[in-house]
Amino acid sequence: MKISYNYLVKCFDIKLPSPEELVELFTFRVFEVEGIEKVGDDTIFDLKVLPDRAHYALSWDGIAYELAAALGVPRKKAEVPNVTAKVDQDLKLNLKVVDTELCRRYMGRRVRGVTVTTSPEWLKSGLEAVGQRSINSIVDATNYVMLYSGQPLHAFDADKVVGTLTVRRAQEGEKITTLDGKEVSLNDSMLVIADDNGPLAIAGVKGGKRAEVTLETKNLILESANFDPTSVRRTSTKVQIKNDSSKRFENDLSPETAAQGMDLLSSLIAESSPQAEFGEIVDVYPKPAQERTVSFSPAVVSSTLGHEVEQTEMEKILNLLEIVVVEKKADSWIIKIPHFRLDLVIPEDITEEIGRLVGYDKIVPKLPGKTNFIPQVQKQFYISEFVKNILIDEGYSETILYTLGKKGYYETAYPVATDKAFLRTSHLPNLEASITMNTRNADLLEQEIVQQFEVGKVFDKDGEHLHLGLAVGFAKKIKGTTPVDVLKAAVAKLSEKFGIGFEFTIESSGLLAWGECSLDTIIASYKVPASYTDLSFGASSTIKYVPISHYPFAVRDVAVFVPEGITAEAVKDVIGPLKGLYCVRFRLFDVFTKEGKTSYAFRLVFQASDKTLTEEEITTPMNAIYEALKAKGWEIR
């Protein structure tokens, strides 16, 4: 959500902190600041408004409301001039709302005799500062009101509307050409605004080309409505149209905001077209929003926060949030919630509001006391963790791969990619790809044998099942054993530890092997203990995770003949101090003796965490190593 610093300045009687100071205040009291940009003599803030508060905070007025609470001062409310409605039969709007479940409120009015022009400079610059394109005085006014209040609005060219304006579901097979020229096929799950000739707009999503407002438009029908958020979200997804309007509707809006939007839009049009005549507002509002109250305990607020908040401070914060204290008792307050704060429902919501405006930085952190709680053992979880412990002891690493794949019995409605459209039926395809890739990186992993496992759900035609997948890859041939042998050894160890046979399907190719089994039988027959004690979860707290670099690595080998009696450690002591800043792996990988001399071969892996290495950054330490080995009189192979 983008908002101008210069706009915020106009919302307060006090001198605002600098933009840099506001960034900190926004971050710690209101919303995360995703970006800040200088535009001429103004500063534009880009605030990250999350869905829980989007219903009021995707608006300039909502941001000013939040900033006022954070600053501890009231904001100035915009004065909207009253537009006088003319009682005239020709200005009467014929409106019919067929589906009052998907359209919770619809306000409409006719306007006669407008002049559509380019917008005044204040309006154009205000929109363009936050990335909006100026179109004309009417469309710009609807966009401005949406940005200010959060209420999307629409204006139809009244002379292009035939008969009654009707809010209904689309008929199967109906089509509409949107304002941007896109032809959209509709179905009966979608709500539309239509006239006697068909759809004029997709409700809450996009207006249609047929009743578009242009510079030739003389008469208008204004719309300020409230649509069901789920319906708007489904429709916008199906027709693949996401915009400022649909985003606000799908995050839900108070139906009361529609009146604010209609009044402000009417006043802006009256300002740009003083000669215009406005008809009476037709307001279809079958189930008006009810006043909401919440009861909470001030003592519980302080106890929950772990910080004593004085009741006078609580009341000040509530007043700044336009929350009215209706009744005070020693242990309970009843408060009235503003219509636009749909997120304030339970006492815990009030605790959170008070906590963030007091400032979490003022709350001294305290560790909770120890408890003697012993969790009940969940069988599937215990067996999964027991399997993981056994395999880790056998040298395997856990991998977590995609649950979605190319084939399956259950297809997702909106795939993230063509190769991730179905719930997987097996671990094997992903395991094969994973072990192939990781074996190629065996040098970086410092392993001759790469061993992986995954415990996870698969989905066949009978439903959901828990499976175990194993994979083994050899970096090079190992005399006397194969990847299948290593995999079978792990299966034997699992069977031994559980006392139950694990039935694996195993596949192999060259120096790779992978296999899978169902854990459903194990879960059904294995008797788990009464606690998780023997799984040793506490041991994991001693392990430190270090992220793997995303940049490529380079491998260099150095082999040296040394006289008899020189150990590998002695050679390592020469190489170690010279391997440089970017050597992340260094190991002995080959030893043999010939004619009284011993050959030691070392492998060095170079990689940076923040860049791709240059050839010089690799060759410089390697040349230093060669020179040091030669200085010892040793022969480099």
N, C-alpha and C positions, 0 to 999 in steps of 0.2 A: 504494500500500500504506500503510494507516494504522496507526500504532503510538503507544502512550501513553508519555509521558516517565516517568510514575510506574511503569509496568511495567518500563521499562528500568532504573530505579533499583534495582529488586529483583534485577536480574540481575548486579549487581556488588557486591563488597565495598568498593570505593573510592567516594568521593564523586564523582558525575558532574559534568561541566561544566554550566553553565546551559543551558537550552533554546536560547538565542540562540547560545551557543558551539557547541552540538551541530549547529546548522544549518550552520555553516561547516565543521565537521569532516565531517559527512555529505557535503556538496557536493564537497569536495576529496579525500575518501578513499573514499567509499562510493557514494552515489547522489545525484542531484539532488533537492533538496527543492522539491516543487511547491506546498506550502502548509503553514501552521502556524496552529493554532487553539487558543485558550484555552477549556477546558471545566471550569468550576468551579476547583478548585485544581490541575488537570492541564493539560498541553499535549499536543496531538495533532499528530504530524508526518505529513504526506502525502508519501511518498517515491515517486519515479518509478523503478520497477523495470523494467528493459528485458528483452526476451525471452532474451538470452544468459545471464542469471543468475536468471531467474524460477523455475527448477526448485527452487531452495532459498531464495531471498530473498523469495518471496511468503509469508513466515511471520515471526512474531515471533521465533522462535528463530533464524532465518536472519539477521534484522537485528541481533539481539544478538551473534551470531557475528561479523558484519562490524564492528560497533562495537568489540568486544573487540580485533580485529586493528588497527583504526584507533587505539585508545587505547593499544595495546601492553600490555594486561593481560588475564589470562584471565577468562572469564565463569563465573558459577555455573551448573552443570548442574541441571536440574529433577530432583528425586528422585521417581520414580514408584513408589508402593507396589505390591507384587506382589499380584495378585488370585488367590486359590486356585481352581483349577478343580475341580468336583465330577464324579467319574466316575459318571454316571447315564444309563441308556439313554434316559430321557425328555428329557435335555438334549443328546443327540447330534444334531448338525445333518446332515441329508441334503443334501449339496452335490455338484453335478456341473458341471464347466466343460467345455463342448463346444468352444469356440473359444479355444485357448491362445495364438493369435497376437495377437488383439485384447485378450485378458485375460491379462496376463503374470503376475499373481499375484492370488489371491483368498483373503482371510482372513475367516472367519465364525465366529460362536459364538452359542449360545443363552444367554439370561438369563431366569431365572424369578423371579417374585415382586417385580417392581419397583413403586415407587410414583411415578407421574408427577405432579409438582406444578409450581407456579411456581418459578423458579430462585432460589437464594440471592442476596442483594444483590450480593456481590462478582462473581458471574457475570453478572448482569443489567447492572450498571454497566460492567463491562469490555467487554461486547459493545456496549452503547449508546454508549459513548465513541467507538467507531470506526465508528458508523453502522449497527450490526446491530440488528435488532428481536428482542426476547426473545419466545420462543414457549412453551416449557415446559422442564422440567429436562432431558429427554432430548435434544430437538432442540438446545437451547442448548449442551449438552455436546458434541454433534458439531460445531457451529459453532465453539466455543471451541478444540477440538482442531485443527480445520482451520486456524484463524488462528494457533495456536501453532506447529504442526509443518509446515504446508503440505499435509498429507495430508487430502483430502476423505474424509468417512465418511458412512455412512447407517445408520439404524435402521428396521427393519420391525416392525410389530406381528405377532408370531409366530402369534397365534391367527387371523390373517387370511390366512396363507400356507398353501396347500393342496399337500401332497405335497412333492416334492423341489425345492429351490432350484437353478435351472439358469441358467448363464451361457451364452447362445447368441445367434446372430443372429436378428433378428426375421423373422417370416414375412411375405411380401408381403401387404399389406392389413390386417395386425394394427393395432389401435389401443390407445392408452392415454390415460387421463385423468390429467394430472399433478396435483401437490399444489395448484397454484394454479387448478385447475378447467379447464385448457385441454385439449381433445381433440386428440391428435396422431396422424396417420397414419404408420405405420412401413413400412420396406421392408427387404429382406434385406442391405443394406449397413450396417445399424445393429445395434449390440450391445445386448442387453437382459438384465436380471435377471428371470427368470420363475419361476412355479410351474406346477403342473399345469393351472391355469385360464388361463394367459396371462401377459403382461408385468406386472411389478410396478414396474419402474424402467427408465429409459433410462440405460444404463451411462455413468457419469461426467458426466451432464448433469442429470437431474432424476428425483426419486422420483415414484411414482404414488400416486394418491389411495386405491387399494383397500387398501393395507397401511399407511396413515398411522398414525403414533403420536399418540394423543390422551390426554386426562386419564384415560380409562377403561382404557388399555392396562395389562396386567399382565405380559405376557411379550414378550421382544424377540428379534430376530435382528440382530446387529451385523455391519456390513460394513466392511472396510478393504481396498481393492483397488488394483490398478495396471492402468490401461487404456492401450492404444496411443494416443499423442497425436494422430496423424493421423486416426484413426477418430473420436475425440471431437470434434475440430475440424470434420470434415465433417458429423457428425451434428448438432452444435449449430447449425451454419450452416443445414442443411436444415430443421430443425424450428424455427429462429429462436428458440432459447433460449440466451442467454449469461448465465452467472452465475459466482460465485466458484469453484464446483467445476469447471466446464468450463474456465475460464481456467487453473487450475492443471494440470489433466490435459493440456490441449493444449500447454502449455509443457514437458511431460515431467517425470516424477518418478522418482526412484530407487525401484525395487520394495522396497528395504530400509526405506524410510520407512513402509511399510504396517504393519510390526510395531510401530514406535514409536507410530503412531496408535491401533492396537488396544489396546495396553497402557494408554495414557493415558486413552482413552475408558472402558475397563473400570474403571479406578481412580476416575474421576469418578462413574460410576454407582454403584459400590460405596459411595462417600462419601455420595451423596444417598439411596441405598436400602440401608442396612446389612444388611437381611434378605435381599437378593437372592442367588440362587444362580447361579453362572456355569458353563456347560459348557466342555468342552475346545475350544480353538481348532482349527478345521479350516483347514489352510493348503495350498492348491493352488499350487505354485510350481515348475513343470516345468523352468525354466531359470534357476536362481539367478544373481544378478549376481556377476561375477567381480571379484576384487581387481585394481585397475588401478595400474600404475606408469608413471612417466615419467622419462626420462633427460635431463639438461640439463647444460650447462657453466656454472659460475659466472663464468668469464672472459667468456664470450659474453654473459651477462646484462649485465655492466658495459659491455662494448663496445657492445652494442645500445642501451642507455640513454644512453650518452655520459656516464656518471657512475659513479665507482668506488664499488661497494658492498662493504663488508667481508663476508667469509664468515660471520663470527659474526652480523652483522646479518641476512644472508640466512636463516640457520638460525632465528633468533628469529622472523622474519616467517613462515616456513614452519610453525613450531610453533604460532604464534598462529592460523594457518589450519587447524590440525589435520592438517597434511601431515607425514608421518613420513619422516625421512631414513633410508633403508634401508642405503645404501652410499655411502661417500665415496672418491673418487679425486682425484688432483691436477687432472684436467681434466674430470671427469664425476661427477655425483651421480645416484643412483637414489632416487626418492622414491615413497611410497605415497599415493595420492589418496583422500580420504574418499569414501565411496560417494555422498554427496549432491552433490558437485561434478562434475556431468556436463560442465561447460564446460572442465575442465582436461584436455586431451588431448595437446597437443604442447608442445615446449620453449618456444615463443613465448608460450604461455599463462602459463607460470611467470614469464617475464620481465615480462609485463604486471602480474601480481599483485605482484611485488616492486617494480616501478616505481611503482604507484599508492600503495602503502603506505609506501614511502620518501618519496614526495611529489614530484609532477612540478614543484612550485614550487621544489624544491631542485636541479633539473637545469638547468644553464646551457645555454640554447639555442645551437646551433652550426649555421651553414649548411653543407650538404654541399659538398664540393669540386666544382669544375667538371669536366665530362667532355667528351670529344670524340665522344660518341655521336651518330650521325646516323640518325634513324629511317627505316625503309623506307617509301616512299611508298605509302599505301593509295589505290587509284585512285578509289573512290567518294567518299572523304573529300576528296581533293584537288579533284575536280571540283565538289563541293558548295561548298567554300570559294572556289574561283575564281569560280563563279557569284555568290556573295554579294559578293565584292569588286567585281565589275563593276557589280552593281546598286546597291551603296552609293555608288559613284562617280557613278552616274546619279541620285542623290537619293532612292533607295528606303530604307525601313527594314524590318528583318527582324521578322516576327511569328511566334510559335509558338502554333498553335491546337490545339484538341482533336483527338486521334486517333480519338475515338469520336463517333458521330453517330446520327441517327434511323434510317438505313437502311444495309444492307450485306449481304454474304454470310456474315459471321462474327459471331455474336452472343455477347456475354459471358454467363457463367453467372449472375453477380450484378451487374446494372447499377448504377452509382452514381446514375443518374437515367434516366427514361424516354426522354429525348432524347439519351442517351449509351449506348445499348445495343449498338451495332454498330461494328465497325471501319470507318472511312470508306473509301469507294471513290473519293473525289475531294476536292480542296482547295476546289472552287468554292462549295459552300453556306456554309462557314465564312468564306471570304474575302469573300463578298458581305455577310454580316452585319458583319464586321469593318470593311470599308471604309465601310459605311454609318454605323456608329457613329463612326469616327474622323473622317470628313468633317464630321459634325455638330460635332465639337470642333476644327475647323480653327483657330479663333481662339486656342485654348489652345496648339495646336501651332505657332502662328505660321507657318502655311502656307496658301497659296492652293490649292496642289495637294498632296493627300495620296497618297503612293506607298508601297505595301507589297509584300513578297514573303514566301513561305514555301517552304523546301525540306524535304520530309518524305515519309514512307512512306504509301502508300495500299494497299488490299488488295482486289483484285478476285477473280473466281472462279479465276483462274490463279495466285493467290498474291500475294506482296509486291513492290511496285515503288516506285522513288524518283521523285517528281514535283516539279515547280517550279510554284508558283502566283504570279501577279502581280495586283495590284489598283491602280486609279487612281481618285481622286475629286476633283472640282472643288468648291471652296467656292462659286463662282459661275461664270457663263458667261465664257469667255475667247474673245475674237474671234479667228477664224482657226484654232482648234484644238479638238479634242475629247479626252475621256479615252481613247478608242480610239486616237487618233493617238499620244498619249504612251506608251501601252502598246506599240504596234507599234514605236515608236522604240527602246524597251528591248529588244524581241525582235531587232531589227536589230543592235543593239550586241552582244548575246550571240552572234549568228551570226557577226558580223565578228571578234570576239575568238577564238572557237573555230575559225573556219573551217568550221563545220558548221551547216547550217540547223536552227533550232529550230521545230518544228511545234506551234503553239499553237491551242487551242480558246478562242475569245474570246466573251464575252457582255457586254451593256451594258444600262443602264437610266438614262435621263436624263443626269445628270452623273457617272455611275459606270460603270466598266468593270472586268472581271476575266477572267482567262484562266489556262490551265493546259497544261503539256506534260509528257510523260514524259522523264526523263533517261536511261533505260535504253540508248537508241540512242547517245547521246552517250558514255556510259560505255564502251560496247562498242567504239566506233571512235576515241575520242580518245587520243592518246599522251601520257601524263603525263611530266613531267621526273623526274630522279633524286632531287630533294630538294624541300622545302617553302619554300626560301629566297625565291622570288619572290612568295609569298603575304603576306609582311611581317607575320607574327603579332605581332612585337614592338611594332608601332605601337599595338596595343590597350591596352598598359599605360599609355599617357599619357591615356587617356579616363577621366573620373570619372563614375560613375553617380549620379544624384540621383533618388530616388524621386518618383513623381508623387503628388500629394495625392489622397486619396479624397474630399475635400470639394468641394462644387459651386463653380464659378467664375462670376464676373459680368463682362460686357463693357460698357465705356462708350466712346463715341466723342466726340472733340472736334474741330471743324473751325473754322478761323480764316482770315479774309481779312487779308493783310498787304500793305503797299506794295511796289511793284516793287523788287527788289534785296535783300529780306529772304530769307535762305535757310531751308531746312527745318531745318538744324542750329541756326540761331539760335532758332527756335521750340522745338525740342527741348530746348535748353539752359534755356529758361524752364520747361517742363513737368517735365523730369527731376527736379529737386530737390524738387518738390512732390507727386510721385505717391504718396508714402506707403509704409508698411511692407509692405502686402499686394499691391502691383502687381507681378505676376510676369512680365508681357509688356507691351511698349511699342514700337509701331512705326508708321511712316508707311505709310498704305495708299492714299492718293488725293491727286493733285495736278492742279489745272487753273488756267488764267489767264482773267480776265474783266475787261474795261474797265480794264486797267492794274494790276489787283490779282491776287495769287496766293492760291489757296486750298490750304491744307495740312490734311489730315484724319489724325488720329492715333487709333489704337485702343489702349485700355488694358484689360488683363485682370487682374482682382483674384481672389486665392485665398489661403486659409490652409492650412497643412499640418496644423493640429491642431483646426480648428473650422470651422463655417459662419459666414461673415461677416455682420454686421448691416448694415442699410442705412446707418446712421450711419458705419460704418467705410469705406464706399465713397464716400458723398456728401461727407464732410469733405475728403478730398484733392481731389476733383473741384471743389468750390466754391473751394478755394484756387487751383486752376489757372485757373478762369474769372476770378477777381479779378486774378490776375497778368497774364493776357493783356489784360484790359481796361485795366489800368494802363499797358500799353505803347501804348495808343491803337489797338489792333487790334480788328477787328470779328469777334465770334464768330457763326458761322452757326447 
